[in-house]
Amino acid sequence: MIFIDVCVGSSCHLMGSHEIVKLIQNEIANRHLDDEVVLSGCFCLGKCNRSGVSVKVGEEVYTGITPSNFREFWENTVMPAIKNSEM
Ligand code: FES
């Protein structure tokens, strides 16, 4: 089980948090990960920037997530973290 928090603070909100939440929800549904992932929104993670949304996966905060780099983020960061959390 892993916790994913998408920042919905004002800066990340403007950078498209809502869209990132939707992309994550789609992945969770398509891959049947409902039992493995707890998805929530959170307030500012203190890492605002202009390149994208901040997302916390477990204890790590990743910044600059956008719809265009989401696939890479999901495959290279989130999926391995989910697999690790299963062990
Ligand atoms: S608003 Fe998201 S890190 Fe600050």
Backbone and ligand atoms as CSV (ligand in chain L), in Angstrom:
chain,resi,resn,atom,element,x,y,z
A,1,MET,N,N,0.838,-1.200,0.000
A,1,MET,CA,C,0.000,0.000,0.000
A,1,MET,C,C,0.873,1.251,0.000
A,2,ILE,N,N,0.570,2.166,-0.901
A,2,ILE,CA,C,1.352,3.389,-0.944
A,2,ILE,C,C,0.415,4.605,-0.985
A,3,PHE,N,N,0.897,5.688,-0.369
A,3,PHE,CA,C,0.110,6.920,-0.343
A,3,PHE,C,C,0.654,7.873,-1.391
A,4,ILE,N,N,-0.234,8.359,-2.255
A,4,ILE,CA,C,0.147,9.375,-3.244
A,4,ILE,C,C,-0.662,10.629,-2.950
A,5,ASP,N,N,0.032,11.726,-2.715
A,5,ASP,CA,C,-0.632,13.003,-2.447
A,5,ASP,C,C,-0.307,13.967,-3.576
A,6,VAL,N,N,-1.338,14.444,-4.231
A,6,VAL,CA,C,-1.140,15.442,-5.284
A,6,VAL,C,C,-1.378,16.810,-4.656
A,7,CYS,N,N,-0.405,17.685,-4.812
A,7,CYS,CA,C,-0.539,19.024,-4.234
A,7,CYS,C,C,-1.642,19.794,-4.954
A,8,VAL,N,N,-2.559,20.335,-4.175
A,8,VAL,CA,C,-3.612,21.172,-4.751
A,8,VAL,C,C,-3.506,22.600,-4.195
A,9,GLY,N,N,-2.316,22.937,-3.722
A,9,GLY,CA,C,-2.037,24.311,-3.298
A,9,GLY,C,C,-2.200,25.239,-4.495
A,10,SER,N,N,-2.217,26.560,-4.254
A,10,SER,CA,C,-2.609,27.452,-5.355
A,10,SER,C,C,-1.670,27.379,-6.549
A,11,SER,N,N,-0.365,27.301,-6.316
A,11,SER,CA,C,0.570,27.252,-7.439
A,11,SER,C,C,0.366,25.967,-8.253
A,12,CYS,N,N,0.304,24.842,-7.579
A,12,CYS,CA,C,0.125,23.568,-8.294
A,12,CYS,C,C,-1.259,23.490,-8.935
A,13,HIS,N,N,-2.222,24.076,-8.261
A,13,HIS,CA,C,-3.570,24.101,-8.844
A,13,HIS,C,C,-3.521,24.781,-10.210
A,14,LEU,N,N,-2.811,25.914,-10.266
A,14,LEU,CA,C,-2.699,26.645,-11.535
A,14,LEU,C,C,-1.903,25.853,-12.574
A,15,MET,N,N,-1.015,25.007,-12.102
A,15,MET,CA,C,-0.197,24.209,-13.023
A,15,MET,C,C,-0.924,22.930,-13.462
A,16,GLY,N,N,-2.140,22.718,-12.960
A,16,GLY,CA,C,-2.949,21.593,-13.468
A,16,GLY,C,C,-3.056,20.376,-12.571
A,17,SER,N,N,-3.055,20.579,-11.244
A,17,SER,CA,C,-3.216,19.436,-10.320
A,17,SER,C,C,-4.388,18.549,-10.696
A,18,HIS,N,N,-5.475,19.222,-11.095
A,18,HIS,CA,C,-6.695,18.491,-11.366
A,18,HIS,C,C,-6.475,17.452,-12.469
A,19,GLU,N,N,-5.726,17.873,-13.478
A,19,GLU,CA,C,-5.452,16.970,-14.589
A,19,GLU,C,C,-4.566,15.791,-14.156
A,20,ILE,N,N,-3.595,16.101,-13.287
A,20,ILE,CA,C,-2.702,15.038,-12.802
A,20,ILE,C,C,-3.499,14.041,-11.953
A,21,VAL,N,N,-4.414,14.557,-11.135
A,21,VAL,CA,C,-5.267,13.667,-10.335
A,21,VAL,C,C,-6.042,12.730,-11.257
A,22,LYS,N,N,-6.584,13.287,-12.345
A,22,LYS,CA,C,-7.365,12.461,-13.279
A,22,LYS,C,C,-6.503,11.381,-13.922
A,23,LEU,N,N,-5.288,11.764,-14.315
A,23,LEU,CA,C,-4.389,10.792,-14.938
A,23,LEU,C,C,-4.066,9.667,-13.960
A,24,ILE,N,N,-3.837,10.023,-12.699
A,24,ILE,CA,C,-3.530,8.991,-11.692
A,24,ILE,C,C,-4.756,8.105,-11.466
A,25,GLN,N,N,-5.922,8.734,-11.372
A,25,GLN,CA,C,-7.154,7.940,-11.178
A,25,GLN,C,C,-7.340,6.948,-12.329
A,26,ASN,N,N,-7.043,7.393,-13.556
A,26,ASN,CA,C,-7.169,6.474,-14.704
A,26,ASN,C,C,-6.230,5.292,-14.576
A,27,GLU,N,N,-4.989,5.578,-14.190
A,27,GLU,CA,C,-4.010,4.488,-14.042
A,27,GLU,C,C,-4.468,3.506,-12.968
A,28,ILE,N,N,-4.956,4.047,-11.851
A,28,ILE,CA,C,-5.402,3.184,-10.755
A,28,ILE,C,C,-6.546,2.286,-11.238
A,29,ALA,N,N,-7.476,2.874,-11.990
A,29,ALA,CA,C,-8.620,2.091,-12.477
A,29,ALA,C,C,-8.177,1.068,-13.521
A,30,ASN,N,N,-7.379,1.520,-14.512
A,30,ASN,CA,C,-6.990,0.608,-15.593
A,30,ASN,C,C,-6.141,-0.551,-15.118
A,31,ARG,N,N,-5.344,-0.290,-14.074
A,31,ARG,CA,C,-4.436,-1.345,-13.605
A,31,ARG,C,C,-4.957,-2.044,-12.354
A,32,HIS,N,N,-6.174,-1.717,-11.979
A,32,HIS,CA,C,-6.798,-2.354,-10.799
A,32,HIS,C,C,-5.924,-2.209,-9.554
A,33,LEU,N,N,-5.527,-0.986,-9.300
A,33,LEU,CA,C,-4.611,-0.740,-8.183
A,33,LEU,C,C,-5.335,-0.173,-6.951
A,34,ASP,N,N,-6.646,-0.261,-6.931
A,34,ASP,CA,C,-7.404,0.358,-5.824
A,34,ASP,C,C,-6.946,-0.107,-4.446
A,35,ASP,N,N,-6.496,-1.358,-4.365
A,35,ASP,CA,C,-6.068,-1.868,-3.062
A,35,ASP,C,C,-4.628,-1.500,-2.734
A,36,GLU,N,N,-3.901,-0.987,-3.729
A,36,GLU,CA,C,-2.471,-0.729,-3.520
A,36,GLU,C,C,-2.160,0.748,-3.314
A,37,VAL,N,N,-3.059,1.621,-3.782
A,37,VAL,CA,C,-2.757,3.050,-3.775
A,37,VAL,C,C,-3.853,3.822,-3.047
A,38,VAL,N,N,-3.429,4.721,-2.163
A,38,VAL,CA,C,-4.369,5.660,-1.554
A,38,VAL,C,C,-4.041,7.040,-2.123
A,39,LEU,N,N,-4.964,7.581,-2.905
A,39,LEU,CA,C,-4.721,8.861,-3.569
A,39,LEU,C,C,-5.444,9.968,-2.824
A,40,SER,N,N,-4.713,11.029,-2.490
A,40,SER,CA,C,-5.377,12.183,-1.872
A,40,SER,C,C,-4.774,13.472,-2.401
A,41,GLY,N,N,-5.427,14.563,-2.056
A,41,GLY,CA,C,-4.894,15.875,-2.363
A,41,GLY,C,C,-4.251,16.424,-1.094
A,42,CYS,N,N,-3.307,17.316,-1.241
A,42,CYS,CA,C,-2.719,17.913,-0.049
A,42,CYS,C,C,-2.425,19.379,-0.319
A,43,PHE,N,N,-2.173,20.125,0.743
A,43,PHE,CA,C,-1.835,21.534,0.590
A,43,PHE,C,C,-0.370,21.668,0.206
A,44,CYS,N,N,0.060,22.891,-0.010
A,44,CYS,CA,C,1.400,23.168,-0.534
A,44,CYS,C,C,2.465,22.305,0.139
A,45,LEU,N,N,3.266,21.648,-0.709
A,45,LEU,CA,C,4.347,20.794,-0.221
A,45,LEU,C,C,5.641,21.589,-0.073
A,46,GLY,N,N,5.542,22.897,-0.293
A,46,GLY,CA,C,6.706,23.769,-0.124
A,46,GLY,C,C,7.698,23.675,-1.261
A,47,LYS,N,N,7.274,23.140,-2.397
A,47,LYS,CA,C,8.200,22.981,-3.527
A,47,LYS,C,C,7.606,23.552,-4.805
A,48,CYS,N,N,6.823,24.625,-4.667
A,48,CYS,CA,C,6.166,25.211,-5.831
A,48,CYS,C,C,7.201,25.586,-6.883
A,49,ASN,N,N,6.878,25.365,-8.134
A,49,ASN,CA,C,7.701,25.893,-9.218
A,49,ASN,C,C,6.820,26.092,-10.433
A,50,ARG,N,N,7.418,26.643,-11.470
A,50,ARG,CA,C,6.611,26.957,-12.654
A,50,ARG,C,C,6.618,25.840,-13.664
A,51,SER,N,N,7.249,24.731,-13.327
A,51,SER,CA,C,7.346,23.707,-14.369
A,51,SER,C,C,6.267,22.638,-14.257
A,52,GLY,N,N,5.541,22.577,-13.140
A,52,GLY,CA,C,4.486,21.575,-13.043
A,52,GLY,C,C,4.011,21.391,-11.618
A,53,VAL,N,N,3.379,20.263,-11.397
A,53,VAL,CA,C,2.700,19.966,-10.134
A,53,VAL,C,C,3.631,19.137,-9.239
A,54,SER,N,N,3.525,19.349,-7.931
A,54,SER,CA,C,4.286,18.535,-6.985
A,54,SER,C,C,3.437,17.350,-6.525
A,55,VAL,N,N,4.063,16.196,-6.481
A,55,VAL,CA,C,3.354,14.972,-6.084
A,55,VAL,C,C,4.223,14.224,-5.088
A,56,LYS,N,N,3.614,13.810,-3.979
A,56,LYS,CA,C,4.339,13.044,-2.969
A,56,LYS,C,C,3.989,11.572,-3.135
A,57,VAL,N,N,5.008,10.763,-3.288
A,57,VAL,CA,C,4.803,9.318,-3.438
A,57,VAL,C,C,5.512,8.670,-2.266
A,58,GLY,N,N,4.756,8.107,-1.339
A,58,GLY,CA,C,5.363,7.634,-0.095
A,58,GLY,C,C,5.928,8.830,0.639
A,59,GLU,N,N,7.230,8.818,0.925
A,59,GLU,CA,C,7.862,9.926,1.657
A,59,GLU,C,C,8.573,10.909,0.735
A,60,GLU,N,N,8.630,10.597,-0.557
A,60,GLU,CA,C,9.389,11.417,-1.515
A,60,GLU,C,C,8.488,12.435,-2.215
A,61,VAL,N,N,8.985,13.645,-2.379
A,61,VAL,CA,C,8.222,14.653,-3.129
A,61,VAL,C,C,8.875,14.837,-4.506
A,62,TYR,N,N,8.077,14.745,-5.553
A,62,TYR,CA,C,8.534,14.943,-6.926
A,62,TYR,C,C,7.886,16.209,-7.449
A,63,THR,N,N,8.646,16.990,-8.198
A,63,THR,CA,C,8.112,18.265,-8.667
A,63,THR,C,C,8.079,18.283,-10.198
A,64,GLY,N,N,7.350,19.262,-10.704
A,64,GLY,CA,C,7.367,19.486,-12.155
A,64,GLY,C,C,6.604,18.446,-12.951
A,65,ILE,N,N,5.602,17.817,-12.341
A,65,ILE,CA,C,4.837,16.807,-13.075
A,65,ILE,C,C,3.792,17.497,-13.949
A,66,THR,N,N,3.778,17.119,-15.223
A,66,THR,CA,C,2.827,17.686,-16.191
A,66,THR,C,C,2.203,16.526,-16.971
A,67,PRO,N,N,1.120,16.803,-17.696
A,67,PRO,CA,C,0.547,15.724,-18.507
A,67,PRO,C,C,1.569,15.160,-19.496
A,68,SER,N,N,2.501,15.995,-19.972
A,68,SER,CA,C,3.426,15.464,-20.976
A,68,SER,C,C,4.533,14.596,-20.375
A,69,ASN,N,N,4.911,14.819,-19.127
A,69,ASN,CA,C,5.911,13.893,-18.559
A,69,ASN,C,C,5.278,12.886,-17.604
A,70,PHE,N,N,3.956,12.871,-17.537
A,70,PHE,CA,C,3.272,11.992,-16.591
A,70,PHE,C,C,3.577,10.516,-16.832
A,71,ARG,N,N,3.566,10.126,-18.108
A,71,ARG,CA,C,3.769,8.696,-18.436
A,71,ARG,C,C,5.110,8.213,-17.882
A,72,GLU,N,N,6.145,9.021,-18.137
A,72,GLU,CA,C,7.480,8.677,-17.660
A,72,GLU,C,C,7.508,8.618,-16.130
A,73,PHE,N,N,6.898,9.622,-15.483
A,73,PHE,CA,C,6.830,9.674,-14.021
A,73,PHE,C,C,6.126,8.427,-13.481
A,74,TRP,N,N,5.026,8.072,-14.110
A,74,TRP,CA,C,4.250,6.926,-13.630
A,74,TRP,C,C,5.062,5.630,-13.754
A,75,GLU,N,N,5.634,5.432,-14.945
A,75,GLU,CA,C,6.346,4.164,-15.186
A,75,GLU,C,C,7.644,4.068,-14.396
A,76,ASN,N,N,8.384,5.175,-14.312
A,76,ASN,CA,C,9.726,5.104,-13.720
A,76,ASN,C,C,9.754,5.369,-12.228
A,77,THR,N,N,8.731,6.025,-11.713
A,77,THR,CA,C,8.748,6.391,-10.300
A,77,THR,C,C,7.621,5.737,-9.527
A,78,VAL,N,N,6.398,5.904,-10.021
A,78,VAL,CA,C,5.258,5.444,-9.225
A,78,VAL,C,C,5.145,3.918,-9.248
A,79,MET,N,N,5.211,3.313,-10.430
A,79,MET,CA,C,5.057,1.854,-10.486
A,79,MET,C,C,6.124,1.136,-9.661
A,80,PRO,N,N,7.412,1.532,-9.773
A,80,PRO,CA,C,8.412,0.869,-8.917
A,80,PRO,C,C,8.108,1.069,-7.424
A,81,ALA,N,N,7.618,2.252,-7.045
A,81,ALA,CA,C,7.292,2.500,-5.626
A,81,ALA,C,C,6.136,1.603,-5.180
A,82,ILE,N,N,5.167,1.405,-6.065
A,82,ILE,CA,C,4.037,0.520,-5.730
A,82,ILE,C,C,4.550,-0.907,-5.565
A,83,LYS,N,N,5.404,-1.333,-6.499
A,83,LYS,CA,C,5.943,-2.698,-6.416
A,83,LYS,C,C,6.746,-2.886,-5.137
A,84,ASN,N,N,7.563,-1.882,-4.784
A,84,ASN,CA,C,8.355,-1.961,-3.542
A,84,ASN,C,C,7.478,-2.075,-2.329
A,85,SER,N,N,6.352,-1.347,-2.362
A,85,SER,CA,C,5.489,-1.327,-1.185
A,85,SER,C,C,4.763,-2.652,-1.012
A,86,GLU,N,N,4.737,-3.465,-2.059
A,86,GLU,CA,C,4.073,-4.774,-1.962
A,86,GLU,C,C,4.945,-5.777,-1.241
A,87,MET,N,N,6.268,-5.479,-1.191
A,87,MET,CA,C,7.184,-6.478,-0.627
A,87,MET,C,C,7.194,-6.456,0.890
L,1,FES,S1,S,1.465,24.777,-4.206
L,1,FES,FE1,FE,2.197,22.800,-4.679
L,1,FES,S2,S,4.171,22.738,-3.824
L,1,FES,FE2,FE,3.393,24.668,-3.296
